[in-house]
Amino acid sequence: MTIAEHVSRVETDYLAQLDKAAKRFDERTARREETRLTLDRRGVLYADDPERVTKRLARLNADWSLARSVERVETVPRTTTGSTLPLRPDAFGADVLGLERLMGRNDLTGVAFLEGGYLAARSIGRIALRVPGGVRHGTGFMVSPSLLMTNNHVLRSADEASRAEIEFNYQADLDGRPLKPVVFSLEPQKFFATDRELDFSIVAVAERNESDGQLADFHWLPLDGTEGKVVLGEFVNIIQHPNGEPKQLALRENQIVDVLDRFVHYVTDTAPGSSGSPVFNDQWEVVALHHSAVPKTDADGRLLAVDGSLWRADMGEHRLAWKANEGVRISSVLEAVSRLTLTGPAARLRDGLFLAPGMATPGVGTPPGPPETVSVVVDAAQRDLNAALFNLRLGEELVYYDARADAAARDAYYAGVDTGAGGEELREALAELLKETHERRPSYDPSRMVYPWVDLHPDRRLRSVYSGKTFSPEEFIRADIAAETARLRGLQEFLLRESSAGPAELAAELDALEASLPFNCEHVVPQSWFRKREPMRGDLHHLFACEVTCNSFRSNIPYMDFPQFDEARREDCGLREGNGFEPAHHRGAVARATLYFLLRYPKLVGDNEEFTEDRLPILLDWHQREPATEYELHRNAAIAEIQGNRNPFIDHPEWATDIDFSEVWA
């Protein structure tokens, strides 16, 4: 069997790890103080890098716009709920509490948190390593159906791993009585990989033990290397066997205070970590591998024990006095493992660490298959539905359109634009402004980003952009999420049926599924014109509610103005003849949205099958004939809060004729 060992020259004994952790911690003192001040003054949303925060919110199915709306209003905490959210007490459901918890404002959490922790804890065991004169202990956890992860300083080599066991259920039951541990041998001859600098070791575990117990009964914790699992200021959880003792939990006691390239620091007043333990976020996703405490020292740099005396190695790490914990970011571990050169069975075992995120549930990892993947799709759909409906409820509490505030925001936005300029100079200035201020670029998700707030009319209802028919926002939210669920199921069935399908076949299947299960959302600049790429696909300025029938009726046909439109026989959605389509309603709105697109994304459209330059007068005519209403003013203000940029043709209608559009066409 292949044995893989990634070795560096860095010293690996535990004291060396403590020293390195302490140096990293001390070097970042100024940065941590800055973070602490930001957390105190502004909150979790503003302490970390905006991109990381956005990814975290997306992972929690919470939108940046939603979070900013909650943060925007300063209120006195309510004694009845402990909340600072400007909502009625009866509006406090699980979604609101989840967002508050992310923002560090509320310690309440749903009971599902405990259930998830129970499942996650099953995969964690005590490592017992036979050494001369006794047994050395550490913590380890299953990270695939066959592989266990712990620290390098717990299992330094394949030889040590061959003398070690993993003990699951080394803990007390509900009555406080000890359970009988379930012990499995380690099999480094099948797989062993270690990295001294990152302080991790991964080793294979026997599928069965001497009593015919099955390793699969204890599940595994999926690892995900993507960002968004935690941000500065959040609290993390550690499940551990401190000093070889029965399994214990440190729940929401360690606060993330610093995120380095490869390590993360978290501090607490109460609970140290234990070598080899998984560090979890509140969704029980593995954030880091705990490997070291940052110890307290005396004036001479000597380690101190909890009683203030000098610490000795024979006291055990749990007797150290410490000021912080350090974990190795799980993304760094996965990156290091991915670089190992492996073949045969060892390579296949390593591949088990890289199952696609979402193919298994934290704490209950199982190989992917139809029942599990369908369950994941249903769960994801329910989370999306809850998030969208919460956005809708939040919108009920907001002022629909504040003309005075929007006028001030508009004036500040264009303060640097030379209003006397025209032609190409004005076009270039506005194009650059739109691009620079397009700070947040949400992915295409109309159920959460369009229907609950952006596209509402003054009566808080949706109007189809082409037919003018009225719909409730919840109606479109539920319909689109049902369509997305059906599409995902169809895609999964295709992948199971056509396991060897290549990129071309997959793309064709996706197109077919989208055509058969469309959303109630219209891109006024059709997706096919920019090949469904972001940020164009999710740019809210050209997304409008539109029932499926009108969406399909228009297809990707460019706009046309038909002289006989009022007298001609036409559908409710408008008139379509040849290579032209004229909507029955909102011609001014779609014209301004298209003009925005041409300005924001020059040279992207305009070939023979798309919206060519000779049709520009149509847009300008519709723009002049149908001025922006309160509905469009609301849309523009709402989108500006989410994306950061505005539509100049809503704010300054006169610029449409001042600008030279000749350079925007492909």
ABEGO torsion letter per residue (X at the ends): XBBBBBBBABBABAAAAAAAAAAAAAAAAAAAAAAAAAAAAAEAAAABBAAAAAAAAAAAGBBAAAAAAAAABBBBBBAAAGBABBBBAAABBAAAAAAAAAAGABABBBAAAAAAAAAAAAABBBBBBBBBGEBBBBBBBBABAABBBBBAAABABAAAAAABBBBBGBBBBAAGBBBBBBBBBBBAAABBBBBAAAGBBBBBBBABBAAGBBAAAAEBBBBBABBGABBBGBBBBBBBBBGGBBBBBBBGABBBABBBAABBBBBBAABBBBBGBBBBBAAGBBABBBABBBBBBBAAGBBBBAAGBBBBAAAEAAABBBABBBBBBAAAAAAAAAABBBBEAAAAAAAAAABBBGABBBGABBBBBAAAAAAAAAAAAAAAAAAAAAAAAAAAABBABBAAAAAAAAAAAAAABBAABBEAAAAAAAAAAAAAABABBBBBBAAAAAAAAAABBAAGBBBBAAAGBBBBAAAAAAAAAAAAAAAAAAAAAAAAABAABBAAAAAAAAAAAAAABBBABBBABBAAAAGGBOAAAABAAABBBBBAAAAAAAEABBBBBBAAAAABBBBAAEBBBEABBBBABGAAAAAAAAAAAAAABBGABGBAABBBAAAAAAAAAAAAABBBBAAAAAAAAAAAAAAGBBBAAAABAAAAAABBAAAABX
